[in-house]
Amino acid sequence: MVLDALLGDPRRGHPVAGFGRAAAAIEARDYADSRPRGAAHAAACVLAVAVPAALLHRRVRAWPLAEVAAVASAVWAVTGARSLHHEAERALVALSSHDLRSAREILPSLCGRDPSGLDASEITRAVIESVAENTSDAVVAPLLWGAVAGIPGLVAYRAVNTLDAMVGYRSARYLRFGWACARLDDAANWVPARVTAALTVACAPLIRDAKPASAARVTWRDGGRHPSPNAGRCEAAFAGALGVRLGGTNVYGGVAETRHELGRGEGVRAPEPGDIRRAIVLSRAVTVSATALGVLIALSPWGSLVSGGARSSAPIRSGRRWRPTTAGGERIPHRRRSG
């Protein structure tokens, strides 16, 4: 996480981008308008990275320094907090300068909705919703999966999330083929999304003019109204904490989706560009909290099932073997149902 904070995503040769290209090449060969074929595609792509990752983790667990390096590299590769916040800040600068054209060009790096017809208010809403959801997808979820399942958990989660971003759309092409990827992503993010919402409520007092009680209330009341079983929790928590109204009509690939408003009520306003800055600060606070939580889980008796379960059979060096924490790419942020 420190590497991600200092360096961000590599500009070239990012492993997640490489996985995306490989998955696209496989899709070109195995695509069919059917759920079974889509399920086979998901299984093949995930296993192609999860199995080597499990073998690598098994191989390095006997050498603590090698395990530290491998886990740290994997966490750096699959998390994207700095990139998320950087792109949101770019959108903020464009909106603050009333440069709507630049803001529209930046938005696809954050979400998959069509920006061509969006005004400044709608782009602002899209950015905040994307920051909220991707705080879970790009930070909290990989940290939690890495904490409980080591390197295999890290790379398998990122593979699932990337596949959902590539084919998990409700379009004519992917409605059936992408169904398995979308459902797998929903399952992988079920717990992390709710942890993200809880951390958002807990971190809300750190944000200027935030409303912690409202964050909890809106999450409970509106979180389940979103088409996604997970994104709604994160977006509702951010809406309540920031005191703004999210939700509405979004267009993905020419298909319009009308969603319930999150954070509705008397005195609740539409988001303004300045709220993007507050959302970024809130996301950073959640990132720090999630990192601490991942460390605590990894150090607990339930942490890193991959390493912990094999600890007794690993070679013992100098009496007691030290085992590092296992917490936790270029993200492909175009989401099926979300910001």
TIRODREN-331619 format. One record per residue: residue number from 1; residue in three letters; x, y, z of N, C-alpha, C in turn. Coordinates in steps of 0.2 Angstrom, whole numbers. Layout:
<torvexs>
TORVEX:n:res:n.c1:n.c2:n.c3:ca.c1:ca.c2:ca.c3:c.c1:c.c2:c.c3
TORVEX:NUM:ALA:X:Y:Z:X:Y:Z:X:Y:Z
...
</torvexs>
This chain:
<torvexs>
TORVEX:n:res:n.c1:n.c2:n.c3:ca.c1:ca.c2:ca.c3:c.c1:c.c2:c.c3
TORVEX:1:MET:4:-6:0:0:0:0:4:6:0
TORVEX:2:VAL:10:6:3:15:12:3:17:12:-4
TORVEX:3:LEU:19:7:-7:21:7:-14:16:11:-19
TORVEX:4:ASP:10:9:-18:4:12:-22:4:19:-20
TORVEX:5:ALA:4:21:-14:4:28:-12:9:32:-15
TORVEX:6:LEU:15:29:-15:21:33:-18:22:33:-25
TORVEX:7:LEU:20:27:-28:22:26:-35:16:26:-40
TORVEX:8:GLY:10:24:-37:4:23:-41:5:17:-46
TORVEX:9:ASP:1:16:-51:1:11:-55:7:12:-60
TORVEX:10:PRO:10:6:-62:15:7:-68:12:9:-74
TORVEX:11:ARG:15:14:-78:13:16:-84:13:11:-89
TORVEX:12:ARG:18:6:-89:19:1:-94:20:-5:-91
TORVEX:13:GLY:17:-11:-94:18:-17:-92:14:-19:-86
TORVEX:14:HIS:9:-16:-85:5:-18:-78:2:-25:-79
TORVEX:15:PRO:3:-29:-74:0:-36:-75:-7:-36:-76
TORVEX:16:VAL:-11:-32:-72:-18:-32:-73:-20:-30:-80
TORVEX:17:ALA:-17:-25:-83:-18:-24:-90:-16:-30:-95
TORVEX:18:GLY:-11:-33:-93:-9:-39:-97:-14:-45:-96
TORVEX:19:PHE:-17:-45:-90:-22:-50:-89:-29:-48:-94
TORVEX:20:GLY:-30:-42:-94:-36:-39:-98:-35:-41:-105
TORVEX:21:ARG:-29:-40:-108:-28:-42:-115:-28:-49:-116
TORVEX:22:ALA:-26:-53:-111:-26:-60:-112:-33:-63:-112
TORVEX:23:ALA:-37:-60:-107:-44:-62:-107:-48:-60:-113
TORVEX:24:ALA:-46:-54:-116:-50:-52:-122:-48:-57:-128
TORVEX:25:ALA:-42:-59:-128:-40:-64:-133:-44:-70:-132
TORVEX:26:ILE:-44:-72:-126:-48:-79:-125:-55:-78:-127
TORVEX:27:GLU:-58:-72:-125:-65:-71:-127:-66:-71:-134
TORVEX:28:ALA:-62:-68:-138:-62:-69:-145:-63:-76:-148
TORVEX:29:ARG:-60:-80:-144:-61:-87:-147:-66:-91:-144
TORVEX:30:ASP:-68:-90:-137:-73:-94:-134:-80:-91:-133
TORVEX:31:TYR:-81:-85:-136:-87:-81:-135:-93:-85:-138
TORVEX:32:ALA:-99:-85:-134:-105:-88:-137:-110:-84:-133
TORVEX:33:ASP:-116:-83:-136:-122:-80:-132:-125:-85:-128
TORVEX:34:SER:-122:-87:-122:-124:-92:-118:-121:-92:-111
TORVEX:35:ARG:-125:-93:-106:-122:-93:-99:-117:-98:-98
TORVEX:36:PRO:-118:-104:-100:-113:-109:-99:-106:-108:-102
TORVEX:37:ARG:-106:-105:-108:-100:-103:-111:-97:-97:-107
TORVEX:38:GLY:-101:-92:-105:-98:-87:-101:-95:-90:-94
TORVEX:39:ALA:-98:-95:-91:-96:-97:-85:-89:-101:-86
TORVEX:40:ALA:-89:-104:-92:-82:-108:-93:-77:-102:-94
TORVEX:41:HIS:-79:-97:-98:-74:-92:-99:-71:-89:-92
TORVEX:42:ALA:-76:-87:-87:-74:-85:-81:-69:-90:-77
TORVEX:43:ALA:-71:-96:-77:-67:-101:-74:-60:-102:-77
TORVEX:44:ALA:-60:-102:-83:-53:-102:-86:-49:-97:-85
TORVEX:45:CYS:-52:-90:-85:-47:-85:-84:-45:-84:-77
TORVEX:46:VAL:-50:-85:-72:-48:-85:-65:-43:-90:-63
TORVEX:47:LEU:-44:-96:-65:-40:-102:-63:-33:-101:-67
TORVEX:48:ALA:-32:-98:-72:-26:-96:-76:-21:-92:-72
TORVEX:49:VAL:-24:-88:-67:-20:-84:-63:-20:-86:-56
TORVEX:50:ALA:-25:-89:-54:-25:-91:-47:-21:-97:-45
TORVEX:51:VAL:-21:-102:-50:-17:-108:-49:-9:-106:-48
TORVEX:52:PRO:-6:-103:-53:1:-101:-52:2:-96:-46
TORVEX:53:ALA:-3:-92:-44:-2:-88:-38:-2:-93:-32
TORVEX:54:ALA:-6:-98:-32:-6:-102:-26:1:-106:-26
TORVEX:55:LEU:3:-108:-32:10:-112:-32:16:-107:-30
TORVEX:56:LEU:15:-101:-32:20:-96:-30:20:-95:-22
TORVEX:57:HIS:14:-94:-19:14:-93:-12:16:-99:-8
TORVEX:58:ARG:15:-105:-11:17:-111:-7:25:-111:-8
TORVEX:59:ARG:28:-109:-13:35:-110:-14:39:-105:-10
TORVEX:60:VAL:36:-98:-9:40:-93:-5:38:-93:2
TORVEX:61:ARG:33:-97:5:32:-97:12:37:-99:16
TORVEX:62:ALA:42:-103:14:48:-105:18:53:-100:19
TORVEX:63:TRP:53:-94:15:58:-89:15:54:-83:16
TORVEX:64:PRO:54:-80:23:51:-74:25:52:-68:20
TORVEX:65:LEU:58:-67:19:59:-61:14:56:-61:7
TORVEX:66:ALA:57:-67:5:54:-69:-2:46:-68:-2
TORVEX:67:GLU:43:-70:4:36:-70:5:34:-62:6
TORVEX:68:VAL:38:-59:9:37:-51:10:37:-48:3
TORVEX:69:ALA:42:-49:-1:42:-46:-7:37:-48:-12
TORVEX:70:ALA:35:-55:-12:30:-57:-16:23:-54:-14
TORVEX:71:VAL:21:-54:-8:15:-52:-6:15:-44:-7
TORVEX:72:ALA:20:-40:-5:20:-33:-7:19:-32:-14
TORVEX:73:SER:22:-35:-18:22:-34:-26:15:-36:-28
TORVEX:74:ALA:12:-41:-25:5:-43:-27:0:-37:-25
TORVEX:75:VAL:1:-35:-19:-4:-30:-16:-3:-23:-20
TORVEX:76:TRP:3:-22:-22:4:-16:-26:1:-16:-33
TORVEX:77:ALA:1:-22:-36:-2:-24:-42:-9:-23:-43
TORVEX:78:VAL:-13:-26:-37:-20:-26:-38:-24:-21:-34
TORVEX:79:THR:-20:-16:-31:-24:-10:-28:-23:-4:-32
TORVEX:80:GLY:-27:0:-32:-27:6:-36:-29:13:-33
TORVEX:81:ALA:-28:14:-26:-30:20:-23:-27:26:-26
TORVEX:82:ARG:-21:26:-27:-18:32:-30:-21:34:-36
TORVEX:83:SER:-22:29:-41:-24:31:-47:-31:33:-47
TORVEX:84:LEU:-35:30:-43:-42:32:-42:-43:39:-39
TORVEX:85:HIS:-39:41:-35:-39:48:-32:-36:53:-37
TORVEX:86:HIS:-31:51:-41:-28:55:-46:-33:57:-51
TORVEX:87:GLU:-37:52:-54:-41:53:-59:-47:57:-56
TORVEX:88:ALA:-49:56:-50:-55:60:-47:-52:68:-47
TORVEX:89:GLU:-46:69:-45:-43:75:-44:-43:79:-51
TORVEX:90:ARG:-41:75:-56:-41:78:-63:-48:80:-65
TORVEX:91:ALA:-53:76:-63:-60:78:-65:-62:85:-61
TORVEX:92:LEU:-60:85:-55:-61:91:-51:-58:97:-54
TORVEX:93:VAL:-52:97:-56:-49:102:-59:-52:105:-65
TORVEX:94:ALA:-54:100:-69:-58:102:-75:-65:105:-74
TORVEX:95:LEU:-68:102:-69:-75:105:-67:-74:112:-64
TORVEX:96:SER:-69:113:-60:-68:119:-57:-66:125:-61
TORVEX:97:SER:-63:122:-67:-61:127:-72:-67:128:-78
TORVEX:98:HIS:-72:125:-76:-78:125:-81:-76:122:-88
TORVEX:99:ASP:-71:117:-88:-69:114:-94:-73:108:-95
TORVEX:100:LEU:-79:108:-97:-83:102:-98:-81:97:-102
TORVEX:101:ARG:-78:99:-108:-75:95:-113:-70:90:-109
TORVEX:102:SER:-65:93:-106:-60:89:-103:-63:84:-97
TORVEX:103:ALA:-68:87:-94:-71:83:-89:-74:77:-92
TORVEX:104:ARG:-77:78:-98:-80:72:-101:-75:67:-103
TORVEX:105:GLU:-69:70:-105:-64:65:-108:-61:61:-102
TORVEX:106:ILE:-61:64:-96:-58:61:-90:-63:55:-87
TORVEX:107:LEU:-69:56:-88:-74:52:-84:-73:45:-86
TORVEX:108:PRO:-72:43:-93:-71:36:-94:-66:32:-90
TORVEX:109:SER:-61:36:-88:-56:33:-84:-58:31:-77
TORVEX:110:LEU:-64:33:-75:-67:32:-69:-73:27:-69
TORVEX:111:CYS:-77:27:-74:-83:23:-75:-85:22:-82
TORVEX:112:GLY:-90:18:-83:-92:16:-89:-98:19:-92
TORVEX:113:ARG:-100:24:-89:-106:28:-92:-104:32:-98
TORVEX:114:ASP:-109:33:-102:-108:38:-108:-108:45:-106
TORVEX:115:PRO:-102:49:-106:-101:55:-104:-104:61:-109
TORVEX:116:SER:-105:59:-115:-106:64:-120:-112:69:-119
TORVEX:117:GLY:-117:66:-115:-123:71:-114:-123:73:-107
TORVEX:118:LEU:-118:72:-103:-118:74:-96:-116:81:-95
TORVEX:119:ASP:-120:85:-91:-118:92:-89:-113:91:-83
TORVEX:120:ALA:-111:97:-80:-106:97:-75:-109:94:-68
TORVEX:121:SER:-115:95:-67:-118:92:-61:-118:84:-62
TORVEX:122:GLU:-120:81:-67:-120:74:-68:-113:71:-68
TORVEX:123:ILE:-108:75:-71:-101:72:-71:-99:72:-63
TORVEX:124:THR:-101:77:-60:-99:77:-53:-102:71:-49
TORVEX:125:ARG:-108:70:-50:-111:64:-47:-108:58:-49
TORVEX:126:ALA:-106:57:-55:-103:51:-58:-96:50:-54
TORVEX:127:VAL:-92:55:-54:-86:55:-51:-86:53:-43
TORVEX:128:ILE:-91:56:-40:-92:54:-33:-94:47:-32
TORVEX:129:GLU:-99:45:-36:-101:38:-36:-96:33:-37
TORVEX:130:SER:-91:35:-42:-86:30:-44:-81:30:-39
TORVEX:131:VAL:-79:36:-35:-74:36:-30:-77:31:-24
TORVEX:132:ALA:-84:32:-23:-87:27:-18:-86:20:-19
TORVEX:133:GLU:-88:18:-25:-88:11:-27:-81:8:-27
TORVEX:134:ASN:-77:12:-31:-70:9:-32:-66:10:-26
TORVEX:135:THR:-68:13:-21:-64:13:-14:-65:6:-12
TORVEX:136:SER:-71:3:-13:-72:-4:-11:-68:-9:-16
TORVEX:137:ASP:-69:-8:-23:-67:-13:-28:-59:-12:-28
TORVEX:138:ALA:-56:-6:-28:-49:-6:-29:-45:-5:-23
TORVEX:139:VAL:-48:-5:-17:-44:-5:-11:-46:-10:-5
TORVEX:140:VAL:-52:-9:-3:-55:-13:3:-55:-20:1
TORVEX:141:ALA:-58:-22:-5:-59:-29:-7:-53:-33:-8
TORVEX:142:PRO:-48:-30:-12:-42:-34:-12:-38:-34:-6
TORVEX:143:LEU:-38:-29:-1:-35:-30:5:-38:-36:9
TORVEX:144:LEU:-44:-36:9:-48:-41:13:-46:-48:11
TORVEX:145:TRP:-47:-49:4:-45:-55:1:-38:-57:2
TORVEX:146:GLY:-34:-53:1:-27:-54:3:-25:-56:10
TORVEX:147:ALA:-29:-53:15:-28:-54:22:-30:-61:23
TORVEX:148:VAL:-35:-64:20:-38:-70:22:-35:-76:17
TORVEX:149:ALA:-33:-74:11:-31:-79:6:-24:-78:3
TORVEX:150:GLY:-20:-73:5:-14:-72:3:-14:-70:-5
TORVEX:151:ILE:-8:-72:-8:-7:-70:-15:-13:-73:-19
TORVEX:152:PRO:-15:-79:-19:-20:-82:-23:-27:-78:-22
TORVEX:153:GLY:-28:-76:-16:-34:-71:-15:-34:-65:-18
TORVEX:154:LEU:-28:-62:-18:-26:-55:-21:-28:-56:-29
TORVEX:155:VAL:-24:-60:-32:-25:-61:-39:-31:-63:-42
TORVEX:156:ALA:-34:-68:-38:-41:-71:-40:-46:-65:-40
TORVEX:157:TYR:-46:-62:-34:-51:-56:-34:-50:-51:-39
TORVEX:158:ARG:-44:-49:-41:-43:-44:-46:-45:-47:-53
TORVEX:159:ALA:-44:-53:-54:-46:-56:-60:-54:-56:-61
TORVEX:160:VAL:-57:-58:-55:-64:-58:-56:-67:-51:-57
TORVEX:161:ASN:-64:-46:-53:-66:-39:-54:-65:-36:-61
TORVEX:162:THR:-59:-38:-64:-58:-36:-71:-62:-39:-76
TORVEX:163:LEU:-64:-45:-75:-68:-49:-80:-75:-45:-79
TORVEX:164:ASP:-78:-44:-73:-84:-40:-73:-84:-34:-76
TORVEX:165:ALA:-78:-30:-76:-78:-24:-79:-77:-24:-87
TORVEX:166:MET:-75:-30:-89:-75:-31:-96:-81:-34:-99
TORVEX:167:VAL:-84:-39:-96:-90:-42:-99:-96:-42:-95
TORVEX:168:GLY:-96:-39:-89:-102:-40:-85:-107:-34:-86
TORVEX:169:TYR:-109:-33:-92:-113:-28:-94:-120:-31:-96
TORVEX:170:ARG:-125:-27:-95:-132:-29:-97:-133:-27:-104
TORVEX:171:SER:-129:-28:-109:-130:-26:-116:-132:-32:-120
TORVEX:172:ALA:-133:-31:-126:-135:-37:-130:-130:-42:-131
TORVEX:173:ARG:-124:-40:-131:-118:-45:-132:-117:-49:-126
TORVEX:174:TYR:-117:-46:-120:-115:-49:-114:-120:-50:-109
TORVEX:175:LEU:-126:-50:-110:-132:-51:-106:-131:-58:-103
TORVEX:176:ARG:-130:-63:-107:-129:-70:-105:-122:-72:-104
TORVEX:177:PHE:-117:-70:-109:-110:-72:-108:-107:-69:-102
TORVEX:178:GLY:-109:-63:-100:-106:-60:-95:-109:-61:-88
TORVEX:179:TRP:-115:-65:-88:-119:-66:-82:-115:-70:-76
TORVEX:180:ALA:-111:-75:-78:-107:-78:-73:-102:-73:-70
TORVEX:181:CYS:-98:-69:-74:-93:-65:-72:-96:-60:-67
TORVEX:182:ALA:-102:-57:-69:-106:-52:-65:-108:-55:-58
TORVEX:183:ARG:-111:-61:-58:-113:-64:-52:-107:-66:-47
TORVEX:184:LEU:-101:-68:-50:-95:-70:-47:-92:-64:-43
TORVEX:185:ASP:-93:-58:-47:-90:-52:-44:-95:-49:-38
TORVEX:186:ASP:-101:-50:-39:-106:-49:-34:-104:-53:-27
TORVEX:187:ALA:-103:-59:-28:-101:-63:-22:-95:-61:-19
TORVEX:188:ALA:-90:-60:-23:-83:-58:-21:-83:-51:-17
TORVEX:189:ASN:-88:-47:-19:-88:-40:-16:-93:-39:-10
TORVEX:190:TRP:-97:-45:-9:-102:-44:-4:-100:-42:3
TORVEX:191:VAL:-95:-45:5:-93:-43:12:-89:-37:11
TORVEX:192:PRO:-84:-36:7:-80:-30:6:-84:-23:6
TORVEX:193:ALA:-90:-24:2:-94:-18:1:-97:-16:7
TORVEX:194:ARG:-99:-20:11:-102:-18:18:-97:-16:23
TORVEX:195:VAL:-91:-19:22:-85:-16:27:-83:-9:24
TORVEX:196:THR:-83:-8:18:-82:-1:15:-87:4:18
TORVEX:197:ALA:-94:2:18:-99:6:21:-98:8:28
TORVEX:198:ALA:-96:2:32:-95:3:39:-89:8:40
TORVEX:199:LEU:-83:7:37:-78:11:37:-79:18:35
TORVEX:200:THR:-83:19:30:-85:26:28:-89:29:34
TORVEX:201:VAL:-94:26:37:-97:29:43:-92:31:48
TORVEX:202:ALA:-88:26:50:-83:27:55:-78:33:54
TORVEX:203:CYS:-76:34:47:-72:39:45:-75:46:44
TORVEX:204:ALA:-81:46:44:-85:52:42:-83:58:46
TORVEX:205:PRO:-82:57:53:-81:63:57:-74:66:55
TORVEX:206:LEU:-70:63:51:-64:66:49:-64:71:44
TORVEX:207:ILE:-70:71:41:-71:75:35:-75:82:36
TORVEX:208:ARG:-73:87:33:-76:93:35:-84:93:33
TORVEX:209:ASP:-88:96:38:-95:96:37:-98:89:35
TORVEX:210:ALA:-95:84:37:-98:77:36:-103:76:41
TORVEX:211:LYS:-107:71:40:-113:69:44:-113:62:45
TORVEX:212:PRO:-109:59:51:-109:52:52:-115:49:53
TORVEX:213:ALA:-120:52:57:-126:49:58:-130:48:52
TORVEX:214:SER:-130:53:48:-133:53:41:-130:47:37
TORVEX:215:ALA:-124:46:37:-121:41:33:-123:34:35
TORVEX:216:ALA:-124:33:42:-127:27:44:-134:26:42
TORVEX:217:ARG:-138:31:43:-145:31:41:-146:30:34
TORVEX:218:VAL:-143:34:30:-144:33:22:-141:26:20
TORVEX:219:THR:-136:24:23:-133:17:21:-139:12:22
TORVEX:220:TRP:-142:12:28:-147:7:30:-153:8:26
TORVEX:221:ARG:-155:14:25:-161:15:21:-161:14:14
TORVEX:222:ASP:-156:17:11:-155:17:3:-150:12:0
TORVEX:223:GLY:-146:9:4:-141:5:1:-144:-1:-3
TORVEX:224:GLY:-149:-4:-1:-152:-9:-4:-156:-7:-10
TORVEX:225:ARG:-157:-1:-12:-161:1:-17:-157:2:-24
TORVEX:226:HIS:-151:1:-24:-147:1:-30:-147:-6:-34
TORVEX:227:PRO:-147:-5:-40:-147:-12:-44:-141:-17:-42
TORVEX:228:SER:-136:-14:-40:-130:-18:-38:-131:-20:-30
TORVEX:229:PRO:-130:-26:-28:-131:-28:-21:-125:-25:-17
TORVEX:230:ASN:-120:-23:-20:-114:-20:-17:-113:-13:-17
TORVEX:231:ALA:-113:-10:-24:-111:-3:-25:-116:1:-21
TORVEX:232:GLY:-122:0:-20:-127:4:-17:-125:5:-10
TORVEX:233:ARG:-122:1:-6:-120:2:1:-114:7:1
TORVEX:234:CYS:-110:6:-4:-104:11:-3:-106:18:-5
TORVEX:235:GLU:-110:19:-11:-113:25:-13:-117:28:-8
TORVEX:236:ALA:-122:24:-5:-126:27:0:-122:30:6
TORVEX:237:ALA:-117:26:8:-113:29:14:-110:35:12
TORVEX:238:PHE:-107:36:6:-104:42:4:-109:48:4
TORVEX:239:ALA:-115:46:1:-120:51:0:-122:54:7
TORVEX:240:GLY:-123:49:12:-125:52:18:-119:56:22
TORVEX:241:ALA:-113:53:21:-108:57:25:-106:64:22
TORVEX:242:LEU:-107:64:15:-106:71:12:-112:75:12
TORVEX:243:GLY:-118:72:14:-124:76:14:-126:78:7
TORVEX:244:VAL:-125:74:2:-127:75:-5:-132:70:-8
TORVEX:245:ARG:-135:71:-13:-140:66:-16:-136:63:-22
TORVEX:246:LEU:-136:57:-22:-133:53:-28:-139:48:-31
TORVEX:247:GLY:-137:45:-36:-142:41:-40:-145:45:-45
TORVEX:248:GLY:-149:42:-49:-153:45:-55:-152:41:-61
TORVEX:249:THR:-152:44:-67:-152:40:-73:-145:40:-76
TORVEX:250:ASN:-143:34:-78:-136:33:-81:-137:30:-87
TORVEX:251:VAL:-132:31:-92:-132:28:-99:-126:24:-99
TORVEX:252:TYR:-127:17:-101:-121:13:-102:-122:9:-109
TORVEX:253:GLY:-118:11:-113:-118:7:-120:-125:9:-123
TORVEX:254:GLY:-127:14:-122:-134:16:-126:-140:14:-122
TORVEX:255:VAL:-139:10:-116:-144:8:-112:-145:12:-106
TORVEX:256:ALA:-151:15:-105:-152:20:-99:-154:16:-93
TORVEX:257:GLU:-152:17:-87:-154:14:-81:-156:20:-76
TORVEX:258:THR:-162:19:-74:-164:24:-69:-164:21:-62
TORVEX:259:ARG:-160:24:-57:-159:22:-51:-163:26:-45
TORVEX:260:HIS:-164:23:-40:-167:27:-34:-162:32:-32
TORVEX:261:GLU:-164:37:-29:-160:42:-26:-157:40:-20
TORVEX:262:LEU:-151:41:-18:-147:39:-12:-146:46:-8
TORVEX:263:GLY:-148:46:-2:-148:52:2:-153:57:1
TORVEX:264:ARG:-159:55:-2:-164:60:-3:-167:62:4
TORVEX:265:GLY:-170:68:4:-173:71:10:-172:78:10
TORVEX:266:GLU:-176:81:15:-176:88:15:-169:91:17
TORVEX:267:GLY:-167:96:14:-160:99:15:-154:95:12
TORVEX:268:VAL:-156:90:8:-151:87:5:-150:90:-2
TORVEX:269:ARG:-144:91:-5:-143:95:-11:-139:90:-16
TORVEX:270:ALA:-139:93:-22:-136:89:-27:-128:91:-26
TORVEX:271:PRO:-124:86:-28:-117:87:-27:-114:92:-31
TORVEX:272:GLU:-109:96:-28:-105:101:-32:-98:99:-33
TORVEX:273:PRO:-94:102:-37:-87:100:-38:-83:100:-32
TORVEX:274:GLY:-84:104:-27:-80:104:-21:-82:98:-17
TORVEX:275:ASP:-87:94:-18:-89:88:-14:-84:82:-17
TORVEX:276:ILE:-81:83:-23:-77:78:-25:-71:78:-21
TORVEX:277:ARG:-68:84:-19:-62:84:-15:-64:81:-8
TORVEX:278:ARG:-70:82:-5:-72:79:1:-72:71:0
TORVEX:279:ALA:-75:69:-5:-75:62:-7:-68:59:-7
TORVEX:280:ILE:-64:62:-10:-57:59:-10:-54:59:-3
TORVEX:281:VAL:-55:64:1:-52:64:7:-55:58:11
TORVEX:282:LEU:-62:57:11:-65:52:14:-63:45:11
TORVEX:283:SER:-61:44:5:-59:38:2:-52:37:5
TORVEX:284:ARG:-48:42:5:-41:41:8:-41:38:15
TORVEX:285:ALA:-46:41:19:-47:39:26:-49:32:27
TORVEX:286:VAL:-53:30:22:-56:23:22:-50:18:20
TORVEX:287:THR:-46:21:15:-40:17:13:-35:15:19
TORVEX:288:VAL:-34:20:23:-29:19:29:-32:15:34
TORVEX:289:SER:-39:15:35:-42:11:39:-43:4:37
TORVEX:290:ALA:-44:3:30:-44:-4:28:-37:-7:28
TORVEX:291:THR:-32:-3:27:-25:-6:27:-24:-9:34
TORVEX:292:ALA:-26:-5:39:-25:-7:46:-29:-13:48
TORVEX:293:LEU:-35:-13:45:-39:-19:46:-36:-25:43
TORVEX:294:GLY:-34:-24:37:-31:-30:34:-25:-33:37
TORVEX:295:VAL:-21:-28:40:-15:-30:44:-17:-34:50
TORVEX:296:LEU:-23:-32:54:-25:-35:60:-28:-42:58
TORVEX:297:ILE:-31:-42:52:-34:-49:50:-28:-54:49
TORVEX:298:ALA:-23:-51:45:-18:-56:43:-14:-58:49
TORVEX:299:LEU:-14:-54:54:-10:-56:60:-14:-60:65
TORVEX:300:SER:-21:-61:64:-25:-65:68:-25:-72:67
TORVEX:301:PRO:-27:-76:71:-27:-84:70:-31:-85:63
TORVEX:302:TRP:-36:-81:61:-39:-82:55:-36:-79:49
TORVEX:303:GLY:-31:-76:49:-28:-72:44:-24:-77:39
TORVEX:304:SER:-24:-75:33:-20:-79:27:-21:-86:28
TORVEX:305:LEU:-27:-89:26:-28:-96:27:-23:-100:23
TORVEX:306:VAL:-20:-97:17:-16:-101:13:-9:-102:16
TORVEX:307:SER:-6:-97:19:0:-97:23:-1:-101:30
TORVEX:308:GLY:-6:-98:33:-7:-101:40:-8:-108:40
TORVEX:309:GLY:-12:-110:36:-14:-118:36:-8:-122:34
TORVEX:310:ALA:-3:-119:31:3:-123:29:9:-122:34
TORVEX:311:ARG:8:-118:39:13:-115:43:17:-121:46
TORVEX:312:SER:13:-126:49:16:-131:53:20:-136:48
TORVEX:313:SER:19:-136:42:23:-140:38:29:-137:34
TORVEX:314:ALA:29:-130:35:34:-127:32:41:-128:36
TORVEX:315:PRO:47:-127:32:53:-128:35:54:-123:41
TORVEX:316:ILE:57:-125:46:58:-120:52:65:-118:52
TORVEX:317:ARG:66:-112:52:73:-109:52:74:-105:59
TORVEX:318:SER:79:-106:62:81:-103:68:75:-103:73
TORVEX:319:GLY:73:-109:74:68:-110:80:61:-108:78
TORVEX:320:ARG:59:-102:77:52:-100:76:52:-96:69
TORVEX:321:ARG:48:-98:65:47:-95:58:43:-89:59
TORVEX:322:TRP:46:-83:56:42:-77:56:38:-77:49
TORVEX:323:ARG:32:-75:50:27:-74:44:25:-67:44
TORVEX:324:PRO:26:-64:38:23:-57:37:16:-57:36
TORVEX:325:THR:13:-51:37:6:-50:35:5:-51:28
TORVEX:326:THR:-1:-53:26:-3:-54:19:-9:-50:18
TORVEX:327:ALA:-8:-44:16:-14:-40:15:-15:-38:8
TORVEX:328:GLY:-21:-36:9:-24:-35:2:-26:-41:2
TORVEX:329:GLY:-24:-17:-54:-19:-15:-57:-20:-9:-60
TORVEX:330:GLU:-17:-10:-63:-20:-5:-67:-27:-7:-67
TORVEX:331:ARG:-32:-3:-63:-39:-5:-63:-42:-4:-70
TORVEX:332:ILE:-46:-8:-72:-51:-7:-77:-57:-5:-75
TORVEX:333:PRO:-59:1:-74:-64:4:-70:-71:4:-73
TORVEX:334:HIS:-72:2:-79:-78:2:-82:-83:-3:-79
TORVEX:335:ARG:-88:-1:-75:-92:-5:-71:-99:-6:-75
TORVEX:336:ARG:-101:-12:-73:-108:-14:-76:-114:-10:-74
TORVEX:337:ARG:-114:-9:-67:-120:-6:-65:-119:0:-60
TORVEX:338:SER:-113:2:-60:-111:7:-55:-108:13:-57
TORVEX:339:GLY:-106:17:-52:-102:23:-54:-96:22:-58
</torvexs>
